Amino acid sequence: MKTINETILRVMNEVFDTEDKEITEKSNQDNVGNWDSLKHLDLILALEEEFDITFPLEEIGNLVSFQLIKIVIEEQVEVT
């Protein structure tokens, strides 16, 4: 079974069309070259589908790093 970390990294690599291992746990909006507003929405939608969750609207704009995304997903997964 894949961990939450592995799943987030896989989805991020797919959305940002990067090579495996290019996205890491230290990745954020500042160090991923093509992380713009459209890709951000693609990422949010892909993660919601992958984890079968819905991010709170007030959180979506703040999800600008792997670490922040992981925290919110873990909170959502615990609730369900």
N, C-alpha and C positions, 0 to 999 in steps of 0.2 A: 504494500500500500504506500502510495506516495505521501510525503509529508506536505503540510501547508506550504512550507518554504519552497519545496520543489515544484509544486503546482503553480504558485505565484510566479516563480522564475520562468517556467515554461510558457505561461500565458503572456508574460511581459516580452519574452523573446519573440513569440509569435506576433503580437500586436506591433512591436517596434521593428519587426523584420530584421532581427539581429542574429548573429551566430550564437550557437550554444556557448554558454559561459561568458558571453559579452555582458549580459545583465547579471549583476551580483546583488548580494544583500546590502551593498552600499550604494546601489543605483538610486538616482533621484532625478528630478526634472532638470537640474542644472548640469548633470553629467551624461545624460542620454540625449544625443544630438537631435533626434527627430521627435522628441516628446513635446508636441505642441498641443493646443487646445483640442483639436480634432482627434489626435491620437489618444489624448487623455480620456475623452468620451468613449472611444473604442475600447480602451483598457478597462474602464469602469464596467461597460456592458459585458465584456468578455469575462471579467472576474465574477460579476453577478450571475452570469449563466453557468460558469464553471462550478461555483460553490453553492448555487441555488439560494442566493441571498439577495437582499436589496439594501444598498448603502443608504443611510439617512441623507436626505438632500443637503442638509447643512454641513455634512462631512465631505461631500464629493470634491469640492474645490480645494480641500486641505490634503487630499491624498496624493501628495507629490513626491513620495519616496517609497521604496520597498518596505522600509520599517513601519511607516505610518499605515500603509495598506495592510500589512500583516497584523498589526494591532487591531484594526477595525474588523478584519475578517475573523480573527480569533474571537473577538467579542460576539460577532454575529453567529458564528458556528456554535459557541457555547449556549447561546440563547435558544437555538433551534433544537 
